């Protein structure tokens, strides 16, 4: 193999490695930035998250205490039922996966 071909191969390898890292980082940003934005806006005073109106913990307080202002279309019981269903499905699938892995 020629010396120039080896240099070209090394350059291509470096470019490929760099582009792999860049694509990985962009992929993580694509997945996690919406979650970060959702968490930030969950502390918004406004009922709709179009405009930031101030900081509040009222949404979390009403979720944990069950006290709402009567305008809520989704109640705390509905949210806790959804969390319960998610946990049941996750545990059932984990047990099924463990059983399947043993076979």
N, C-alpha and C positions, 0 to 999 in steps of 0.2 A: 504494500500500500504506500502511496506517495505521501510525502510530508504534508503537502497542501491538503490532501484528502483527510488526513488525520485532524488537521486544524479545523477544517470545515465541519467534520463530525463533532468535534468538541464544541464548536460554536452552536451547532444545531442542538446538541444536548443541553447546553446552558439555556438556550432560548426556550426549549421545551420544558425544562425544569421550572424556569421563571413563569412561563405561561400557566403551568399546572398550579403553582402557588397562587397566582393572580385569580385564576378561575375558582379555586377553592375559597379564597377570601371573599370574592364577589358572591359566590353561592351562599356562604354563611350570612353575609349582609342581606341578601335577598330574603332569606328565611327569618332572620332575627330582628331586623329593623321594624317590621310591622308589629311584632310582639312588644318591643320596647315602646313604640308609639302608643299602643293600646294600654300598656301599664301607666304611662305618663298621663294619658287622658282619663284614666279611671279615677284620678284624683281631682277632676274638673268639677267645679260647682254647677256648671251648666248641665241641664238634663240631656241636651244634644251636644255632641262633641265637635260641632262645626267651629265654635269660637271658644277660646279659653276665657273663662269668667272668674277664675280664682281657685284656690286650693281648698279642698275639703276631704274629710274622712267620713262624711255622712253616708255615702253609698256602702262602705264597708260596715259601718255601725248598723245600718238597717238590715244588712244581710245577716250579721251575727246575732242581732237581737230580735229580728222578726218584725220590728216596728216600721211601718211604711207610712207615707203621707196619703195613701188612698189613691194616688194617681198611677201606681205601678201596674203595668200589664203583666209583668212576670213577677211572681211573688218569691219570697225567700224559700218557701216550701218546694216550689218548682225547681229552683236552683239546686237545693240539697237533694231532691229526688234525682236530678240529672247527675250530680256527683256520685250518689249512691249507685246508680245504674252503671256509670263508667267504671267504678271500682269493681262491681260484680263482674262485668264483662272482662276487665283486665285480669282479675284473679282467675276466672274460669279459663280464659285463653292461656294464661301462664301454666296452669295445671295441665291443660290439654297438651301444651307444647312439651312439658316435662315428660308426660306419659309417652308422647310420640317419639321423643328423643331416646327413650329407653328401649323402644322396639326395634 
